[in-house]
Amino acid sequence: EDDAFLYTVSTVPERSTTLTTDYEQLLGRLMGAKANGSTALIDTIYAGLNDIHSAKHARKALLIVSDGMDNHSRYSKAELVGRAVESDVQIYAVSIYNPPANKKPIELQEERRGLELLDDLAQRTGGLHLVVKNGTDVNQATETIGQALRNQYLIGYVPQDTHHDG
């Protein structure tokens, strides 16, 4: 009964589906997605945070599958982190990262910044960030995230004495 929507990352955020419970539609759109243009990841996450508030359930989570790279966003990392913390949405990220052995550490600096962005968002919002090496590992990562989402509890206390006598 969970609601979900799908954005794909391109030069501008592209909303592939509206809020839906039809996961077949989501998977169909996901399988047909193609990478093109520049990468406005920060803008896409920002748009997702804005749209997620129309979901009917009180608890909200955003799942990001990306390498974390961004080269075309108008929002800054600081603006995104501030929006994410304010939004009361848990962010879960799966990063696909398998650097070639022949690259020098300085050449991998941009990739590391992308991983750090996703890790920071997940930590600050109470989510998880998992790094995988290939598409096969993505299934295990999403299963881990699904279990984390389903195994959280909210504990509250309501006193029997409702008089506000200090």
Secondary structure, DSSP 8 states (H G I E B T S, - for coil): ---B--EE-SSS-EE-S-SBS-HHHHHHHHHH----S---HHHHHHHHHHHGGGSSSS--EEEEEE----SS-SS-HHHHHHHHHHHT-EEEEEEE----TTS-GGGGHHHHHHHHHHHHHHHHHT--EEEESSHHHHHHHHHHHHHHHHT--------S------
